[in-house]
Amino acid sequence: METKVFDAYSQYYDLLYKDKDYDAETNYIDTLIKSFSKNAASILELGSGTGIHACLFAQIGYKVIGVDQSNTMLNKAEERKNELDKPVADKLFFFEGDIRYYKCDKKVDVVISLFHVMSYMQTDADLMKAMQTAKHHLKKDGLFIFDCWYGPGVLHDKPVSRIKNFENEFISVKRESTPEMFLEKDLVDVNFKIKIQNKQTKEETILHEKHTMHYLFTDKLNVLLEECGLKMLHAEEWMTKQPLAETSWNACYVCKLNS
């Protein structure tokens, strides 16, 4: 995994994902949490990015610790936190760290990892390290909830080249993505070419990035979770609440600390 893959990307991250319904996703995860742990009050988010989910969870009452490996992402998260009312901001804490190795002395009711962060763990060893991070920070009977690229769906509907265009009053962004699959490793390299134009000066900047994604299978996850002292409680299609199917690209898993 590239250590700082999001550092340049984060400058345009929120713009590129402006159509992402963070409110709906937060409510979705909140509903899942309440279904399995009615009294949960604290969250550790592994891979918290620019802090949008974390801030929304704080606004609905959770105390949230966000961890990300990108300083640029964390700076944006702190800016977002500083715009909140003090009682909400006081529930938020952001720290730099690699989710495979991060440790603190805090225990939480729920560990979450959203937006396919677990699929950025390229090997089973990396996956297990991230799972062990979750286990380390969970209280007794705590939950670990994450989403990922779902293997059967990826194989059924293989990734293709795409172009996305976004703009605001200052910049326009064109992002081209070209995938390359490695079936023997359950990996997809998503190669990005991102062209950013300053609308006022017409100056252009071009970024090239590679995001390697690990598509995952329930059976393998069950084995890895058990080895890490976690137990899978529930699996469903992300946001739809439907059972996972061969056409499901995005999976959501609810796991529990094994007592």
N, C-alpha and C positions, 0 to 999 in steps of 0.2 A: 504494500500500500504506500503510495507517495505521501510523505510525511505532511506536506503543506499544500496538498492539491487544491484546496479551496481559497488560498490566500488572495490570488489575483481575482479568482472567480467571485469572491464574496462582494467585491465592489458593485457587481451587477446582479447578485443573487436575488435580492428582493424584487427587482424589476422583472427578471426572467420568470419568477414564480408569483407574479402579482395576481394570476388567475387561480392560485391555490387557495382553497377555502379553509383557512386555518381555524376559524371559529367552529365550523362543522367538525373538523378533525378533533379539536379539543373536546367538544361535546361528546363525540363518539368515544374517545378514550375515557372520559369522565364516566360515561354510562357503563363501559366495561369494568372500570375500577369498582364502581358501586355494586355491580352485579356479583363481584367476587370478594370485595372487602369494603363493607359499608362504612367503616369508621376511618378509612385511610385519610391522612391529612398531610403527608409529606411525600415529595417526589424527588428522585434524582434522574435527570435527563442526560443520557449518554449521547453526545453529538448534538448539542443544543443549538448550533448554528448561530443565526443572528438574533435568537432569543424570542421569536414570535410565539411559539408554543408555550415557552416558559412563562412569558408575561401573561398570556391568556389563562394559564392554569393558576397563576397567582391572583388574577382578578376574580376567579371563582372560588378562592379561599385556600388553595394549597400553598404550603411552603415549598419552594422549589430551589434545588441546586442544579445548575446547568454546567456541563463540562464539554469543552470543545478544544481541539488541538490548534485551531487557527486564531492567532491574535487579531486578525482583521475582523473575523466573525465576532469575536468577543467584544471588540471595541464597539461594533454596531449594537450588540446586545446591551452593553452598558449605556449607550446613548438612548436606546429604547426604554430601558429601566428608569433612567433619569427623567423621562417624560411622564412617568406615572405618578399618581398621588402617593404621598409618603407611606401610608399604611400598606399599600400594595407593594411598593418598591422594597419595603422592609422585609417582605417575604421572599425576595429574590437574591440569589448569590451565584455569581458566575466565576468559573475557574478554568485555567488552561490545563489540558491534560490529554493524553492518549488513552482512549477508553479501554485499551488492552492492559494498561498498567496503572491507571489512576486508583489511588486509595486515599481515603480520609477517615477520620474517626467518627463520622456521622452515620447513623443507621436510619433508614427511611422505610415508609410503608410500601412504596411502589418505585421500582426502577422502570423507566420507559426509554425506548430508543426508536425514533420515528424517522420517516422519510428515507427508508432503506439503508440506514446507517449500518445495520448488521450485514447487509450484502456487500459493504465495503471491506469486510473481513475476508480476505482472499483465500485463506486456507482454513482447514478445520482447526489447526492449532490457534490461529488468530481468533476464530469464533469462540473457542473454549476460553481463551484469555478474557474476552469481552464478557462471556457468561460468568466467569469467575469474579469479574469486577462487580457485576450485578449481584451475585450471591453475597459477596463480602459486605455490601452496603445494605442488605435487606434485614429488617426486623423479623422476628419469628412469624411465620405464616405470611411473609411479605410477597408481593407480586412482581413479576418481571413481564412487561408487555412490550412487544416489538413487532414491526412489520418488515417485510423483505420481498425481494423478487421470488416468486414461487416457481420452482423448477418445471412442473408439468405445463404451466401456462406459457412459460418462455419457450419451451420446446414445441408447443402446439402452435404458437403464434410468434415466430422468431422475430427479433428486433430488426428494423429496417432503417435506412437513412432517412433523416428528417431535417426540416428547416423550420425554425421558429423566429418570428420577428416581434420585437417589443420596442416601445419608446415611451419617454416622458417628455417633459418640456425642455430637458437639457440634452439628452442623448438618445440615439437610436441604436438598437442592438440587433444583429443578425447572428443566430447561432445555428451552425450546421453540425449535425451529429452523424457519425459513420460507425456502425458496430462491426466488430469482428468476434466471432464465437470460437471458443475452445472447448469443444464438447467433452473431451477427456478430463477436463479439470472443472467443469460446470462454471465456466467463467465467460464473461463478455467484456471485451474492451470497447468502451464507448469513447471514440475519438471526437473531440469537440474543436471546431474552429469558430471563434467568437470575434465578430467585427463590431467595434464600438465607434460611433461617429459623434463628435461634439457638434451639436446643431448650430451653435453660434460661429465656431471657428472652422467647421468642416474638417477638422483634424480627425484622422482615423487611427485607431489602435487595434491590432489583431493579436488575439491570444490563442494558443494551442494547448489543449489539455487532454489527458487520457484518464478516464475514470474506469477502473476495473471493477466489475460487478460480479458477485458470486450468487448465482441463483440456487435456492435451497429447497430441500425436500423434507417432508414431515418425518419420515422414518429416520433419516440421518439426524435431524434435529433432536428427536426423542433420545437417541443414543448419546449424543453429545451433552444434552441437558442432564441426563441421568448421571453421566460421568462427572458432571460439575456439581452435583447435589441439588439439582432443580428438577421439577416435575411439570410436564405439560398438562394444563388443565383444559384448554380449549383452543380450537383453531377455526378460523373463518376467513372469508374473503374480506379484504380491507374495505371498510366503510359500508358495505352492502349488507353485512350480517348473514350472508348466504354461505352454505357449506362450500368448502374448497372444491373446485372442479378443474378439469384439464384446461379450461379456458380462463382460469383465474390467473392473472398476472401478478397480483399483489395479495400477499397473505398477511394475516395478523394472528399472532400467537399470544396466549395468556399462560404464564407459567407461575409456579409457586416454589418457594423455598421448601425443600424436603425437611420435615421435622426429624 
